[in-house]
Amino acid sequence: MQITGTQFTNTAALFGNDLATFPDYPAEIRAPAGTLPGVSGFQVQFSSADIYTPGDEPDVLVAMNPAALKVNLHTLPKNAIVIADADAFDRRNLQKAGYPKDVNPLEDGSLDGYRLFAVPLTSRTETALSPFEALSVREKRRCKNFYALGMAYWLFSRSFDNTAGWLEKKFKKRPEIAQANITAMKAGYAFCDASEEFQVQYDVAPAPTEPGQYRSIQGNQALAYGLVAASHQAGVPLFYGSYPITPASSVLETLARLKRFGVKTFQAEDEIAAVTSAIGAAFAGAIAATGSSGPGIALKGEALGLALMVELPLVVVNVQRAGPSTGMPTKTEQSDLMQAMYGRNGEAPVPILAPQSPSDCFAIGFEAVRIATKYMVPVFILSDGFIANGAEPWRLPESLEDLSEVSVSYREGNGTLEPYSRDEETLARPWVKPGTPGLEHRIGGLEKQNLTGNVSYDPANHRLMTELREKKVQRVASEIPDLEVHGAPEGDLLLVAWGSTYGACRQAVSAAVANGLKVGHVHLRHLNPFPANLPEVMARFKRVACVEINSGQLATLLRAKYLVDVHVLGKVEGQPFAVREVLTHIQELAS
């Protein structure tokens, strides 16, 4: 389902639709097929207008077995289309999905409120592939997802040429597999074309867009490209040390394919080795980054304190997932904000950035490198599973001149070095490559004496160095653009949100304003420090509410820092916010 969903997404993107996707993977690595925990779903909303979410209520559900129907049916509006593989609704699969004995939802009238198309996808696929004698029955049955994709292409008047080309390239070494899937896809398309059951096709026109070159991009891809682009602009090679973990692994996988741009990737044996390898690369003068999810970030904690103490530039990517512990690895959450703020021993402040959408990950990755190298400080990026795996159109920069400069300079020349002397503007200490003649110096995890870098236990010096590290982070605020309010500039309710709640908040506020409510929305891409005009913006509204996929972590920070009464609109279900959920809360708080 992930492959077919991705192919439909790419086809819609090539046609020029605006789109947003929500791949929803099973949390278990090998969940039993046909069971409720084993359902793999892919939701896509595509439109001729601007959209910001994968949609609340799918108009079409393709259910390949009873479990998929049971898990997703509650999300459908009445009169929605349900295409079900009738062959899969046998007694065994119905029992695995938890249906009572002798109950088949395709036959008992429970789907009367929907437009049901019970199509024997499996057997029709086998029939279409009967000429492929070299393929086993199992191999033929595995092509049924492309039969269903062909039906979807017919239903929404889409060409299957791009997918056919992808299959030929994907299975270049096994052309019979490529041709079997292409044949199945064409058979599904032809079935709808010839069947009297399917009488209506839908035509979704391209969305108006700014001129330029676009591509569909996932969040982790965009983040990797942002890191590489910043490395290129700096003229400094990128090193990425990481340990595989869901849902962050594809950042490593993407970067590993970009060696031609001077990228070095290291798949470490554990999380501690991953982060310390990146610290070593930063010490050696590279643009250094490491990535993980919440459990891995916890393991990196002591080493991250070392990076902060020695004041080296390091980008730390946390693609958040539901916790605690191993939690729900494939389900999204925003519950690591406090971990990023305070998840190290001692006073250990770091700048924290958060992308608001998959395509925004490019800008956030680029900005994180710029801040880290300019201020000589570790920088956190808080993405999440929804953003990491989701996709949307991304307008490529027309040239490198469209990108900001990333200015990196190393201290050179003979003479003495004070490793903790500081730039007056940024408070950054010098970056010195090991082996630079005359600039030998000492750094490490023990507290440093100001300027000299010698080990110091002096109380006054510790206070000074603690304050300097905090001031350095706060000076980043001078570069953060003022927040712009979407919706009403002042009024009854302000939504303050961050991360992947962007789309749901934006659409919900637009709907509320259209209904006459005085509601605004600001979205924070900088979580430490906050934008300078945040308190002034909050003061314009009678009520403030935080929308976040946790129990209220940002709300807690805002209450503590600004002494404002902040309502919590939290969600901890491993699922993103639906627009209707946010709109319901708005109506309750703004009335």
Disulfide bonds with the S-S distance in Angstrom:
none
